[in-house]
Amino acid sequence: MRTVFHLDMDAFFVSVEELFDPTLKGKPVVVGGKSTERGVVSAASYEARKYGIHSAMPLRTAYQRCPQAIFVEGHPERYREYSGRVFDVLNRFSPVVEMASIDEAYLDMTGTERLFGPPLKAAHLLHEEVGRATNLHCSIGIATSKLVAKIASDQAKRNGVLWVLPGTEARYLAPLEVRKIPGVGKVTEANLHSIGIYRIGDLAALEDKVLESRFGKWGLALAGKSLGRDAGGWFDAEIGSRGAPKSVSHEHTFNEDTHDQARLESTLAHLAEKVARRLREHGLKARTIQLKLRDTDFNTITRAQSLPVPTQLDIALIEASRRLFRANWEQGRDIRLIGIHASGFDYEDGQMGLIDGERDERWRQALTAADKLRDKFGESAVSLGSGMQGKFRERVHENPAALPGKEPKR
């Protein structure tokens, strides 16, 4: 019987901030930026959540709901450091670990009973070790599938452990609301409610063909999930077996719309640097670059270009994105958001093309050194001159560069 742990750090970003500023404890805290910015909430303390504040909510909306909240811009380098500490502990408990994001992970604990005892004992040992290494709290769900383990860790919050015994998965899930199923958002939840499905047990009682006719393949995945099976999307793959990303993108929303061409192009260059960094991290080269522009009236355009040679070099992405920008931006047009998207991947093979091969090799060596400095001192430690004017504070998010356990997948 397979044993899966899902470990989720409790209010991770906020908890790390509290380690460095204990005066924040017990107060409504919002991590993500200033209350006057256009950004979104990255994390909220449990005290802030009582006011209906949640991740991905606009910062300005969060302020309206709780004007007395303390808004913190966040420290991504600290979060990476503490995520790394967690990752080190996890690797002492299982050889099969997958960091799902900066603050959560799956472990395959099958066959580890001789080392750590039965699942519940092992989970408590892991819980204690994470606390000892980080001074932070976590919650752990135990089950025979990733899906149920993740739901269980959410039910175990805060600072708890919950074991769903083998064979009881469907019975455990039945009384829970359908939105507890990972991947069920507001739209799917509303569609399920429209046909009388409010609990996971209601979903399990439906015939597969009914769900398939209503939701297609996603309906069949929902049928499996309602019984506690790993079905559909993220949950199809074994722990640690996920492949490389299908695309890599970064975008930036300006606090105030701008038509300053120098600033727009510099910001685009900085975004290209961040995309190239992620490509090198995954050992990938991109064949297609796409520009995204959104103006004051929320009109959005996307324009793509195929590159003659796949690349992971900052300078090549900067040049390509700049060409797209100059061909598609109207002089004087105010821009609210700008972004770059890379796709069409090849794996890095270490070989340079005949054209500009020597130049590319020099760039590769220089950028590899720059990446090492960023790993040590943070993402803002090194930047190309073309992106200096457009630099902005690194946003706090779940999957930053240099995330522990994200080695390239070959």
C-alpha positions as CSV (number, residue, x, y, z in Angstrom):
1,M,0.0,0.0,0.0
2,R,1.4,3.4,-1.0
3,T,2.0,6.0,1.7
4,V,2.0,9.7,0.6
5,F,2.7,12.7,2.7
6,H,1.7,16.2,1.8
7,L,3.5,18.9,3.9
8,D,2.3,22.4,3.8
9,M,3.9,25.3,5.7
10,D,1.4,27.3,7.7
11,A,1.1,30.9,6.4
12,F,4.7,30.5,5.2
13,F,5.5,34.0,4.0
14,V,3.9,35.7,7.0
15,S,5.5,33.3,9.4
16,V,9.0,33.9,8.0
17,E,8.3,37.7,8.3
18,E,7.4,37.2,12.0
19,L,10.7,35.5,12.7
20,F,12.5,38.7,11.7
21,D,9.9,41.0,13.2
22,P,8.1,39.4,16.2
23,T,5.9,42.5,16.6
24,L,3.8,41.2,13.7
25,K,2.6,38.2,15.6
26,G,-1.1,38.1,16.3
27,K,-1.8,41.0,13.9
28,P,-3.5,41.1,10.5
29,V,-0.5,41.0,8.1
30,V,-0.6,41.1,4.3
31,V,2.5,40.1,2.3
32,G,2.8,41.3,-1.3
33,G,3.2,45.0,-1.4
34,K,1.9,48.4,-0.3
35,S,-1.8,48.9,0.1
36,T,-1.8,51.5,-2.6
37,E,-0.1,49.3,-5.3
38,R,-1.8,47.5,-8.1
39,G,-0.4,44.2,-7.1
40,V,-2.1,41.2,-5.4
41,V,-1.9,39.6,-2.0
42,S,0.8,36.9,-1.9
43,A,-0.1,35.7,1.6
44,A,-2.2,36.8,4.6
45,S,-1.9,36.0,8.3
46,Y,-4.8,34.0,9.9
47,E,-5.8,37.2,11.6
48,A,-6.1,39.0,8.2
49,R,-8.0,36.1,6.7
50,K,-10.8,36.7,9.2
51,Y,-11.6,39.9,7.2
52,G,-11.9,37.8,4.0
53,I,-8.4,38.6,2.7
54,H,-6.9,35.8,0.7
55,S,-4.0,35.3,-1.8
56,A,-4.5,36.7,-5.3
57,M,-6.8,39.4,-4.0
58,P,-5.9,43.0,-5.2
59,L,-3.9,44.8,-2.5
60,R,-6.3,47.7,-2.7
61,T,-9.3,45.5,-2.0
62,A,-7.4,44.0,1.0
63,Y,-6.9,47.5,2.4
64,Q,-10.6,48.2,2.0
65,R,-11.5,45.1,3.9
66,C,-9.0,45.7,6.7
67,P,-7.4,49.2,6.7
68,Q,-5.6,48.4,10.0
69,A,-3.7,45.5,8.4
70,I,0.1,45.7,8.2
71,F,1.2,45.5,4.5
72,V,4.6,44.0,4.0
73,E,6.4,43.9,0.6
74,G,8.1,40.6,1.5
75,H,11.6,39.2,1.2
76,P,11.8,36.5,-1.5
77,E,15.4,35.6,-0.6
78,R,14.4,34.7,3.0
79,Y,11.6,32.5,1.7
80,R,13.9,30.6,-0.6
81,E,16.3,30.1,2.3
82,Y,13.7,28.7,4.6
83,S,12.2,26.6,1.8
84,G,15.7,25.2,1.3
85,R,15.8,24.3,5.0
86,V,12.5,22.4,4.7
87,F,13.7,20.6,1.6
88,D,16.9,19.4,3.4
89,V,14.7,17.9,6.1
90,L,12.4,16.2,3.7
91,N,15.3,14.6,1.9
92,R,16.3,12.9,5.2
93,F,12.9,11.2,5.4
94,S,12.4,10.1,1.8
95,P,14.4,9.7,-1.4
96,V,11.3,10.7,-3.4
97,V,10.4,14.3,-2.7
98,E,8.7,16.8,-4.9
99,M,8.4,20.5,-4.1
100,A,5.0,21.5,-5.4
101,S,5.8,25.2,-4.6
102,I,8.0,27.1,-2.3
103,D,6.0,26.1,0.8
104,E,4.5,22.7,0.1
105,A,5.9,19.3,-0.9
106,Y,4.9,15.7,-1.5
107,L,6.9,12.7,-0.1
108,D,6.5,9.1,-1.1
109,M,7.0,7.4,2.3
110,T,6.2,3.9,1.1
111,G,8.6,1.4,2.6
112,T,10.1,3.7,5.2
113,E,8.5,2.0,8.2
114,R,11.7,0.4,9.4
115,L,13.4,3.7,9.6
116,F,10.6,6.0,10.9
117,G,7.9,3.7,12.1
118,P,4.2,3.7,11.0
119,P,2.9,6.7,9.0
120,L,1.5,8.6,11.9
121,K,4.7,8.3,14.0
122,A,6.8,9.2,10.9
123,A,4.7,12.3,10.3
124,H,5.1,13.5,13.9
125,L,8.9,13.0,13.6
126,L,8.9,15.0,10.3
127,H,6.7,17.7,11.9
128,E,9.2,18.1,14.8
129,E,12.3,18.1,12.5
130,V,10.8,20.8,10.3
131,G,10.0,22.9,13.4
132,R,13.5,22.4,14.8
133,A,15.1,23.4,11.5
134,T,13.0,26.5,10.8
135,N,11.1,27.6,13.9
136,L,8.0,27.5,11.7
137,H,4.8,25.4,11.8
138,C,3.6,23.0,9.2
139,S,0.7,20.7,8.6
140,I,0.9,17.2,7.2
141,G,-1.7,15.1,5.4
142,I,-1.2,11.3,5.1
143,A,-3.0,9.1,2.5
144,T,-2.6,6.6,-0.2
145,S,-2.9,9.3,-2.9
146,K,-1.5,12.7,-3.5
147,L,-5.0,14.2,-3.9
148,V,-6.3,13.0,-0.5
149,A,-3.0,13.8,1.2
150,K,-3.3,17.4,0.0
151,I,-6.9,17.7,1.1
152,A,-5.9,16.2,4.5
153,S,-3.1,18.6,5.1
154,D,-5.5,21.5,4.5
155,Q,-7.9,20.0,7.0
156,A,-5.1,19.6,9.5
157,K,-4.3,23.3,9.6
158,R,-3.0,24.9,11.7
159,N,0.1,22.9,12.9
160,G,-1.5,19.5,12.7
161,V,-1.3,16.0,11.3
162,L,-4.1,14.1,9.7
163,W,-4.0,10.5,8.5
164,V,-6.8,9.2,6.2
165,L,-6.6,5.4,6.7
166,P,-6.4,3.2,3.6
167,G,-9.8,2.2,2.4
168,T,-11.6,5.1,4.0
169,E,-10.8,7.8,1.3
170,A,-14.3,8.0,-0.2
171,R,-15.9,8.1,3.2
172,Y,-13.6,10.8,4.4
173,L,-14.2,13.0,1.3
174,A,-17.9,12.5,1.0
175,P,-19.1,15.3,3.5
176,L,-16.6,17.9,2.2
177,E,-17.7,20.7,-0.1
178,V,-16.7,20.2,-3.8
179,R,-14.4,23.2,-3.8
180,K,-12.1,21.2,-1.5
181,I,-11.0,19.2,-4.5
182,P,-7.8,20.8,-5.9
183,G,-8.5,22.3,-9.3
184,V,-12.2,23.1,-8.6
185,G,-12.5,26.8,-8.9
186,K,-15.4,29.2,-8.7
187,V,-16.6,28.4,-12.2
188,T,-16.6,24.6,-11.9
189,E,-18.1,24.9,-8.4
190,A,-20.9,27.0,-9.8
191,N,-21.5,24.5,-12.6
192,L,-21.6,21.6,-10.1
193,H,-24.0,23.5,-7.9
194,S,-26.3,24.1,-10.9
195,I,-26.8,20.4,-11.2
196,G,-27.3,19.8,-7.4
197,I,-23.7,18.8,-6.6
198,Y,-22.6,20.5,-3.3
199,R,-20.6,17.8,-1.5
200,I,-17.9,15.4,-2.8
201,G,-20.2,12.6,-1.9
202,D,-22.8,14.0,-4.3
203,L,-20.2,13.9,-7.0
204,A,-19.2,10.3,-6.3
205,A,-22.8,9.3,-6.5
206,L,-23.1,10.5,-10.2
207,E,-22.4,8.1,-13.0
208,D,-19.2,8.8,-15.0
209,K,-21.1,9.3,-18.2
210,V,-23.1,12.1,-16.7
211,L,-20.0,13.9,-15.6
212,E,-18.3,13.3,-19.0
213,S,-21.3,14.6,-20.9
214,R,-21.3,17.8,-18.8
215,F,-17.6,18.4,-18.4
216,G,-15.8,16.2,-20.9
217,K,-12.5,14.6,-19.8
218,W,-12.4,16.9,-16.8
219,G,-15.7,15.3,-15.7
220,L,-14.0,11.8,-15.7
221,A,-11.1,13.2,-13.7
222,L,-13.6,14.7,-11.2
223,A,-15.3,11.2,-10.9
224,G,-11.9,9.7,-9.9
225,K,-11.0,12.5,-7.6
226,S,-14.4,12.2,-5.7
227,L,-13.3,8.6,-4.8
228,G,-9.8,9.8,-3.7
229,R,-7.9,8.8,-6.7
230,D,-5.0,10.7,-8.4
231,A,-6.8,11.7,-11.6
232,G,-6.3,14.6,-14.0
233,G,-3.8,17.3,-14.3
234,W,-1.1,17.6,-11.6
235,F,-2.2,14.3,-10.0
236,D,-1.7,12.1,-13.0
237,A,2.1,12.0,-12.5
238,E,4.1,10.1,-9.9
239,I,5.8,12.1,-7.2
240,G,9.0,13.6,-8.6
241,S,8.3,12.6,-12.2
242,R,6.9,15.8,-13.6
243,G,8.5,17.0,-16.7
244,A,9.8,20.4,-17.7
245,P,7.4,23.4,-18.0
246,K,5.5,23.9,-21.2
247,S,6.2,27.7,-21.1
248,V,8.0,30.3,-19.0
249,S,6.7,33.8,-18.6
250,H,7.1,36.9,-16.5
251,E,5.0,40.1,-16.6
252,H,4.9,43.4,-14.7
253,T,2.0,45.7,-13.9
254,F,3.0,49.3,-13.5
255,N,1.7,51.2,-10.4
256,E,1.0,54.1,-12.9
257,D,0.4,53.7,-16.6
258,T,3.3,54.9,-18.7
259,H,4.2,55.7,-22.3
260,D,7.9,56.3,-21.5
261,Q,9.6,54.2,-24.2
262,A,12.9,54.0,-22.3
263,R,11.2,52.7,-19.2
264,L,9.0,50.3,-21.1
265,E,11.9,48.8,-23.0
266,S,14.1,48.6,-19.9
267,T,11.3,46.8,-18.0
268,L,10.9,44.4,-20.9
269,A,14.7,43.8,-20.8
270,H,14.5,43.0,-17.1
271,L,11.6,40.6,-17.7
272,A,13.6,38.9,-20.5
273,E,16.5,38.4,-18.0
274,K,14.1,36.7,-15.5
275,V,12.7,34.4,-18.3
276,A,16.2,33.5,-19.4
277,R,17.2,32.7,-15.8
278,R,14.3,30.3,-15.5
279,L,15.2,28.6,-18.9
280,R,18.7,28.0,-17.7
281,E,17.4,26.7,-14.4
282,H,15.4,24.0,-16.2
283,G,18.1,23.3,-18.8
284,L,15.9,24.6,-21.7
285,K,16.2,26.7,-24.8
286,A,13.2,28.6,-26.3
287,R,12.2,28.7,-30.0
288,T,9.3,31.1,-29.6
289,I,9.1,34.5,-27.8
290,Q,5.8,36.3,-27.2
291,L,5.2,39.8,-26.2
292,K,2.2,40.9,-24.1
293,L,0.9,44.5,-23.8
294,R,-2.1,45.8,-21.9
295,D,-3.1,49.5,-22.2
296,T,-5.0,51.8,-19.9
297,D,-8.3,50.6,-21.3
298,F,-7.4,47.0,-20.6
299,N,-7.0,46.2,-24.3
300,T,-4.5,43.4,-24.5
301,I,-2.4,42.3,-27.5
302,T,0.0,39.4,-27.8
303,R,2.5,39.0,-30.6
304,A,4.9,36.1,-31.1
305,Q,8.1,35.5,-33.1
306,S,10.0,32.3,-33.9
307,L,13.7,32.5,-33.3
308,P,16.1,31.2,-36.0
309,V,18.1,29.4,-33.2
310,P,16.6,28.3,-29.8
311,T,18.2,30.2,-26.9
312,Q,18.4,30.7,-23.2
313,L,20.5,33.8,-23.3
314,D,19.3,37.1,-21.9
315,I,20.7,39.2,-24.8
316,A,18.9,37.1,-27.4
317,L,15.6,37.3,-25.6
318,I,16.0,41.0,-25.0
319,E,16.7,41.7,-28.7
320,A,13.7,39.6,-29.8
321,S,11.3,41.1,-27.4
322,R,12.5,44.6,-28.2
323,R,11.8,44.0,-31.9
324,L,8.3,42.8,-31.1
325,F,7.7,45.8,-28.9
326,R,8.8,48.4,-31.4
327,A,6.7,46.8,-34.1
328,N,3.5,46.7,-32.1
329,W,3.6,49.6,-29.7
330,E,2.0,52.9,-30.8
331,Q,4.1,55.9,-29.8
332,G,2.5,57.7,-26.8
333,R,0.2,54.8,-25.9
334,D,-0.1,54.4,-22.2
335,I,0.8,50.8,-21.0
336,R,-0.5,49.2,-17.8
337,L,1.1,45.8,-18.2
338,I,4.0,44.4,-20.1
339,G,5.2,40.8,-20.3
340,I,7.3,38.2,-22.1
341,H,6.5,34.5,-22.7
342,A,8.8,31.8,-23.9
343,S,7.8,28.4,-25.3
344,G,8.7,25.8,-28.0
345,F,11.5,24.2,-25.8
346,D,14.5,22.2,-26.7
347,Y,16.8,20.7,-24.0
348,E,20.1,22.4,-23.5
349,D,22.8,20.2,-25.2
350,G,25.9,22.3,-24.5
351,Q,26.5,22.8,-28.2
352,M,26.9,26.2,-29.8
353,G,25.8,27.0,-33.4
354,L,28.4,28.0,-36.0
355,I,27.1,31.5,-36.2
356,D,28.1,33.6,-33.2
357,G,29.1,30.4,-31.3
358,E,32.1,32.0,-29.6
359,R,30.0,35.1,-28.5
360,D,27.2,32.9,-27.2
361,E,29.6,30.7,-25.2
362,R,31.1,33.9,-23.6
363,W,27.6,35.0,-22.7
364,R,26.7,31.6,-21.4
365,Q,29.7,31.5,-19.1
366,A,29.0,35.1,-17.8
367,L,25.3,34.4,-17.2
368,T,26.1,31.1,-15.4
369,A,28.3,33.1,-13.0
370,A,25.6,35.7,-12.6
371,D,23.0,33.0,-11.8
372,K,25.3,31.7,-9.0
373,L,25.5,35.2,-7.5
374,R,21.7,35.5,-7.7
375,D,21.3,32.2,-5.9
376,K,23.5,33.5,-3.1
377,F,22.5,37.2,-2.9
378,G,19.0,37.3,-4.4
379,E,17.5,38.0,-7.9
380,S,18.4,41.7,-7.8
381,A,22.1,41.1,-7.3
382,V,23.0,41.1,-11.0
383,S,21.3,42.8,-13.9
384,L,22.3,43.8,-17.5
385,G,22.6,47.5,-18.1
386,S,19.7,47.5,-20.5
387,G,17.4,46.4,-17.7
388,M,18.6,48.6,-14.9
389,Q,16.1,51.4,-15.4
390,G,13.2,49.0,-15.6
391,K,14.1,47.0,-12.5
392,F,11.3,46.5,-10.0
393,R,11.0,44.8,-6.7
394,E,10.8,41.0,-7.0
395,R,7.3,39.9,-6.6
396,V,6.6,37.3,-3.9
397,H,5.2,34.2,-5.5
398,E,5.0,30.4,-5.1
399,N,7.4,29.3,-7.8
400,P,10.4,31.7,-7.8
401,A,13.7,31.0,-9.5
402,A,16.2,29.0,-7.5
403,L,13.4,27.0,-5.8
404,P,14.9,24.0,-3.9
405,G,14.3,20.7,-5.6
406,K,13.7,22.2,-9.1
407,E,16.6,20.7,-10.9
408,P,16.3,20.3,-14.7
409,K,14.2,17.3,-15.9
410,R,15.9,15.5,-18.7
